Amino acid sequence: MDYAIMTGGDIAPLGQDAVTELHKLFDWSKVNSNRVLSKNRGMLIFIDEADAFLRKRQSYEHISETMRNALNVFLYKTGTQSKDFMVVLASNAPEQLDRAVYDRCDEIIEFGLPELEERKEIILM
């Protein structure tokens, strides 16, 4: 698959343009998926720090109207299955994600912290 990488933190500085840019991202993935060169493989959209803009709407923390609108665009664009794109989300705080985001996930995989021996191996690499 072709891919696009972004972070949730890329969305907040866009302000009111966040909605437009998210629409462009998903529309671009559709166009890219239909290109002859991609052979209809689709687009993988990887969003790191997804909780930065996909956080709970009914949260004790205030979510701005801009971020609420960005969340709504994400939910709209991912509301049905698509052959054009696959979204992969990463978060260090998955408990902050809106419940509707979880409804769009086929699989949720938690990666725990490495144990002592695994940490040693990582350092040796």
PAKE-291231 format. One record per residue: residue number from 1; x, y, z of N, C-alpha, C in turn; residue in three letters. Coordinates in steps of 0.1 Angstrom, whole numbers. Layout:
N
+-----+-------+-------+-------+-------+-------+-------+-------+-------+-------+------+
|  nr |  n.c1 |  n.c2 |  n.c3 | ca.c1 | ca.c2 | ca.c3 |  c.c1 |  c.c2 |  c.c3 | rest |
+-----+-------+-------+-------+-------+-------+-------+-------+-------+-------+------+
| NUM |     X |     Y |     Z |     X |     Y |     Z |     X |     Y |     Z |  ala |
...
+-----+-------+-------+-------+-------+-------+-------+-------+-------+-------+------+
***
This chain:
125
+-----+-------+-------+-------+-------+-------+-------+-------+-------+-------+------+
|  nr |  n.c1 |  n.c2 |  n.c3 | ca.c1 | ca.c2 | ca.c3 |  c.c1 |  c.c2 |  c.c3 | rest |
+-----+-------+-------+-------+-------+-------+-------+-------+-------+-------+------+
|   1 |     8 |   -12 |     0 |     0 |     0 |     0 |     9 |    12 |     0 |  met |
|   2 |     4 |    23 |    -7 |    10 |    36 |    -5 |     6 |    41 |     9 |  asp |
|   3 |    13 |    51 |    14 |    10 |    55 |    27 |    12 |    70 |    29 |  tyr |
|   4 |     5 |    75 |    40 |     7 |    89 |    44 |     8 |    88 |    59 |  ala |
|   5 |    17 |    96 |    64 |    20 |    96 |    79 |    17 |   111 |    84 |  ile |
|   6 |    10 |   111 |    95 |     8 |   124 |   102 |     7 |   122 |   117 |  met |
|   7 |     7 |   133 |   124 |     5 |   132 |   138 |    -8 |   140 |   142 |  thr |
|   8 |   -14 |   136 |   153 |   -26 |   143 |   158 |   -22 |   157 |   160 |  gly |
|   9 |   -10 |   160 |   164 |    -5 |   173 |   167 |    -4 |   182 |   155 |  gly |
|  10 |    -5 |   176 |   143 |    -5 |   184 |   131 |   -18 |   191 |   129 |  asp |
|  11 |   -29 |   186 |   135 |   -42 |   191 |   133 |   -45 |   204 |   140 |  ile |
|  12 |   -42 |   205 |   153 |   -45 |   216 |   162 |   -40 |   230 |   156 |  ala |
|  13 |   -27 |   230 |   151 |   -23 |   243 |   146 |   -30 |   248 |   134 |  pro |
|  14 |   -37 |   239 |   127 |   -44 |   243 |   115 |   -56 |   251 |   118 |  leu |
|  15 |   -61 |   251 |   130 |   -73 |   258 |   134 |   -85 |   254 |   125 |  gly |
|  16 |   -92 |   265 |   120 |  -104 |   262 |   112 |  -101 |   255 |    99 |  gln |
|  17 |   -88 |   255 |    95 |   -84 |   248 |    82 |   -83 |   233 |    84 |  asp |
|  18 |   -83 |   228 |    97 |   -82 |   214 |   100 |   -92 |   205 |    92 |  ala |
|  19 |  -105 |   210 |    92 |  -115 |   203 |    86 |  -112 |   201 |    71 |  val |
|  20 |  -109 |   212 |    64 |  -106 |   212 |    50 |   -94 |   203 |    47 |  thr |
|  21 |   -84 |   204 |    55 |   -72 |   195 |    53 |   -75 |   180 |    55 |  glu |
|  22 |   -83 |   177 |    65 |   -87 |   163 |    67 |   -95 |   158 |    55 |  leu |
|  23 |  -104 |   166 |    50 |  -112 |   162 |    37 |  -102 |   160 |    26 |  his |
|  24 |   -92 |   169 |    25 |   -82 |   168 |    14 |   -74 |   155 |    15 |  lys |
|  25 |   -70 |   151 |    28 |   -63 |   139 |    30 |   -71 |   127 |    26 |  leu |
|  26 |   -83 |   126 |    30 |   -91 |   114 |    26 |   -95 |   114 |    11 |  phe |
|  27 |   -97 |   126 |     5 |  -100 |   127 |    -9 |   -87 |   123 |   -17 |  asp |
|  28 |   -76 |   127 |   -12 |   -63 |   124 |   -19 |   -61 |   109 |   -18 |  trp |
|  29 |   -64 |   102 |    -7 |   -63 |    88 |    -6 |   -71 |    81 |   -16 |  ser |
|  30 |   -83 |    86 |   -19 |   -92 |    80 |   -29 |   -86 |    81 |   -43 |  lys |
|  31 |   -82 |    93 |   -46 |   -76 |    96 |   -59 |   -63 |    87 |   -61 |  val |
|  32 |   -55 |    87 |   -51 |   -43 |    79 |   -51 |   -46 |    64 |   -53 |  asn |
|  33 |   -56 |    59 |   -46 |   -60 |    45 |   -47 |   -65 |    42 |   -61 |  ser |
|  34 |   -71 |    51 |   -68 |   -76 |    48 |   -81 |   -66 |    51 |   -93 |  asn |
|  35 |   -54 |    55 |   -89 |   -43 |    57 |   -99 |   -39 |    44 |  -105 |  arg |
|  36 |   -36 |    44 |  -118 |   -31 |    32 |  -125 |   -19 |    27 |  -118 |  val |
|  37 |    -9 |    35 |  -114 |     3 |    31 |  -108 |     1 |    23 |   -95 |  leu |
|  38 |    -9 |    27 |   -87 |   -10 |    21 |   -74 |   -17 |     7 |   -75 |  ser |
|  39 |   -22 |     4 |   -87 |   -29 |    -9 |   -89 |   -40 |   -12 |   -79 |  lys |
|  40 |   -47 |    -1 |   -75 |   -58 |    -3 |   -66 |   -54 |    -9 |   -52 |  asn |
|  41 |   -42 |    -6 |   -48 |   -38 |   -12 |   -35 |   -44 |    -4 |   -23 |  arg |
|  42 |   -48 |     8 |   -26 |   -53 |    16 |   -15 |   -42 |    24 |    -8 |  gly |
|  43 |   -46 |    32 |     2 |   -37 |    41 |     9 |   -38 |    37 |    24 |  met |
|  44 |   -26 |    36 |    30 |   -26 |    34 |    45 |   -23 |    48 |    51 |  leu |
|  45 |   -32 |    53 |    59 |   -31 |    66 |    66 |   -27 |    63 |    81 |  ile |
|  46 |   -15 |    66 |    84 |   -10 |    64 |    98 |   -11 |    77 |   106 |  phe |
|  47 |   -18 |    77 |   117 |   -19 |    89 |   125 |   -13 |    86 |   139 |  ile |
|  48 |    -1 |    91 |   141 |     5 |    90 |   155 |    -1 |   101 |   164 |  asp |
|  49 |    -1 |    98 |   177 |    -6 |   107 |   187 |   -21 |   111 |   183 |  glu |
|  50 |   -29 |   101 |   179 |   -42 |   103 |   175 |   -51 |   109 |   185 |  ala |
|  51 |   -48 |   107 |   198 |   -56 |   113 |   209 |   -56 |   128 |   209 |  asp |
|  52 |   -46 |   134 |   202 |   -45 |   149 |   202 |   -57 |   155 |   195 |  ala |
|  53 |   -64 |   149 |   186 |   -76 |   155 |   180 |   -88 |   145 |   180 |  phe |
|  54 |   -86 |   133 |   184 |   -97 |   123 |   184 |  -101 |   120 |   198 |  leu |
|  55 |  -100 |   130 |   207 |  -103 |   127 |   221 |  -118 |   128 |   223 |  arg |
|  56 |  -122 |   123 |   235 |  -136 |   122 |   239 |  -143 |   136 |   238 |  lys |
|  57 |  -155 |   136 |   232 |  -162 |   149 |   232 |  -168 |   152 |   245 |  arg |
|  58 |  -172 |   142 |   253 |  -178 |   145 |   266 |  -167 |   143 |   277 |  gln |
|  59 |  -157 |   151 |   276 |  -145 |   150 |   285 |  -145 |   160 |   295 |  ser |
|  60 |  -138 |   157 |   306 |  -136 |   167 |   317 |  -127 |   179 |   311 |  tyr |
|  61 |  -119 |   176 |   302 |  -111 |   186 |   295 |  -119 |   192 |   284 |  glu |
|  62 |  -118 |   205 |   282 |  -126 |   211 |   271 |  -120 |   208 |   258 |  his |
|  63 |  -128 |   204 |   249 |  -123 |   201 |   235 |  -129 |   213 |   227 |  ile |
|  64 |  -120 |   220 |   219 |  -124 |   232 |   212 |  -134 |   228 |   201 |  ser |
|  65 |  -141 |   238 |   196 |  -150 |   236 |   185 |  -143 |   231 |   173 |  glu |
|  66 |  -131 |   237 |   171 |  -123 |   233 |   159 |  -119 |   218 |   160 |  thr |
|  67 |  -115 |   213 |   171 |  -111 |   199 |   173 |  -123 |   190 |   172 |  met |
|  68 |  -134 |   195 |   177 |  -147 |   187 |   176 |  -151 |   186 |   161 |  arg |
|  69 |  -149 |   196 |   154 |  -152 |   196 |   139 |  -142 |   186 |   132 |  asn |
|  70 |  -130 |   186 |   136 |  -120 |   177 |   130 |  -123 |   163 |   133 |  ala |
|  71 |  -127 |   160 |   146 |  -131 |   147 |   150 |  -143 |   143 |   142 |  leu |
|  72 |  -153 |   151 |   140 |  -165 |   148 |   132 |  -162 |   145 |   117 |  asn |
|  73 |  -152 |   152 |   111 |  -148 |   149 |    98 |  -142 |   135 |    97 |  val |
|  74 |  -133 |   132 |   107 |  -127 |   119 |   108 |  -138 |   108 |   109 |  phe |
|  75 |  -147 |   110 |   118 |  -158 |   100 |   120 |  -166 |    98 |   107 |  leu |
|  76 |  -169 |   109 |   100 |  -177 |   109 |    88 |  -169 |   101 |    77 |  tyr |
|  77 |  -156 |   104 |    75 |  -148 |    98 |    65 |  -145 |    83 |    67 |  lys |
|  78 |  -146 |    79 |    80 |  -143 |    65 |    83 |  -155 |    58 |    87 |  thr |
|  79 |  -167 |    63 |    85 |  -180 |    57 |    89 |  -184 |    44 |    82 |  gly |
|  80 |  -178 |    42 |    70 |  -182 |    31 |    62 |  -169 |    24 |    57 |  thr |
|  81 |  -169 |    11 |    54 |  -157 |     5 |    48 |  -153 |    11 |    35 |  gln |
|  82 |  -140 |    11 |    33 |  -135 |    17 |    21 |  -124 |     8 |    15 |  ser |
|  83 |  -124 |     7 |     2 |  -112 |     0 |    -4 |  -101 |    10 |    -7 |  lys |
|  84 |  -104 |    23 |    -5 |   -95 |    34 |    -9 |   -84 |    36 |     2 |  asp |
|  85 |   -87 |    33 |    15 |   -78 |    36 |    25 |   -80 |    27 |    37 |  phe |
|  86 |   -69 |    26 |    45 |   -69 |    19 |    58 |   -63 |    29 |    68 |  met |
|  87 |   -69 |    31 |    79 |   -64 |    40 |    89 |   -58 |    32 |   101 |  val |
|  88 |   -46 |    36 |   104 |   -39 |    30 |   116 |   -36 |    42 |   126 |  val |
|  89 |   -41 |    40 |   138 |   -40 |    50 |   148 |   -30 |    45 |   159 |  leu |
|  90 |   -22 |    54 |   164 |   -13 |    51 |   175 |   -15 |    62 |   186 |  ala |
|  91 |   -15 |    57 |   198 |   -17 |    66 |   210 |   -11 |    61 |   222 |  ser |
|  92 |    -5 |    70 |   230 |     0 |    66 |   243 |   -11 |    67 |   254 |  asn |
|  93 |   -22 |    73 |   250 |   -33 |    75 |   259 |   -46 |    71 |   252 |  ala |
|  94 |   -48 |    58 |   249 |   -60 |    54 |   242 |   -73 |    56 |   249 |  pro |
|  95 |   -72 |    57 |   263 |   -84 |    59 |   271 |   -90 |    73 |   268 |  glu |
|  96 |   -82 |    82 |   262 |   -87 |    95 |   258 |   -95 |    96 |   245 |  gln |
|  97 |   -94 |    85 |   237 |  -100 |    85 |   224 |  -115 |    84 |   226 |  leu |
|  98 |  -122 |    91 |   217 |  -137 |    91 |   217 |  -142 |    77 |   214 |  asp |
|  99 |  -153 |    74 |   220 |  -159 |    60 |   218 |  -162 |    57 |   204 |  arg |
| 100 |  -166 |    67 |   196 |  -170 |    65 |   182 |  -157 |    61 |   174 |  ala |
| 101 |  -145 |    66 |   178 |  -133 |    62 |   172 |  -131 |    47 |   173 |  val |
| 102 |  -133 |    42 |   185 |  -132 |    27 |   188 |  -141 |    19 |   179 |  tyr |
| 103 |  -153 |    25 |   176 |  -163 |    18 |   168 |  -158 |    16 |   154 |  asp |
| 104 |  -149 |    24 |   149 |  -143 |    23 |   136 |  -131 |    14 |   135 |  arg |
| 105 |  -127 |     9 |   146 |  -115 |     1 |   147 |  -118 |   -14 |   145 |  cys |
| 106 |  -112 |   -21 |   136 |  -114 |   -35 |   135 |  -106 |   -43 |   145 |  asp |
| 107 |   -94 |   -38 |   148 |   -86 |   -44 |   157 |   -79 |   -34 |   166 |  glu |
| 108 |   -77 |   -37 |   179 |   -70 |   -29 |   188 |   -59 |   -37 |   194 |  ile |
| 109 |   -47 |   -32 |   193 |   -35 |   -40 |   198 |   -28 |   -31 |   207 |  ile |
| 110 |   -26 |   -36 |   219 |   -18 |   -29 |   229 |    -4 |   -34 |   230 |  glu |
| 111 |     5 |   -25 |   229 |    20 |   -28 |   231 |    24 |   -24 |   244 |  phe |
| 112 |    27 |   -33 |   253 |    31 |   -29 |   267 |    46 |   -25 |   267 |  gly |
| 113 |    50 |   -21 |   278 |    64 |   -17 |   279 |    73 |   -30 |   279 |  leu |
| 114 |    85 |   -29 |   273 |    93 |   -41 |   273 |    98 |   -45 |   287 |  pro |
| 115 |   100 |   -58 |   289 |   105 |   -63 |   301 |   120 |   -60 |   302 |  glu |
| 116 |   126 |   -62 |   313 |   140 |   -59 |   315 |   149 |   -65 |   305 |  leu |
| 117 |   147 |   -78 |   302 |   156 |   -85 |   292 |   154 |   -79 |   278 |  glu |
| 118 |   141 |   -76 |   275 |   138 |   -70 |   262 |   145 |   -56 |   261 |  glu |
| 119 |   145 |   -48 |   272 |   151 |   -35 |   272 |   166 |   -37 |   269 |  arg |
| 120 |   172 |   -47 |   275 |   187 |   -49 |   273 |   190 |   -52 |   259 |  lys |
| 121 |   181 |   -60 |   253 |   183 |   -64 |   238 |   182 |   -51 |   229 |  glu |
| 122 |   172 |   -43 |   233 |   170 |   -30 |   225 |   183 |   -22 |   226 |  ile |
| 123 |   188 |   -20 |   238 |   200 |   -12 |   240 |   212 |   -18 |   232 |  ile |
| 124 |   213 |   -31 |   232 |   224 |   -37 |   225 |   223 |   -36 |   210 |  leu |
| 125 |   211 |   -34 |   205 |   209 |   -32 |   191 |   214 |   -19 |   187 |  met |
+-----+-------+-------+-------+-------+-------+-------+-------+-------+-------+------+
***
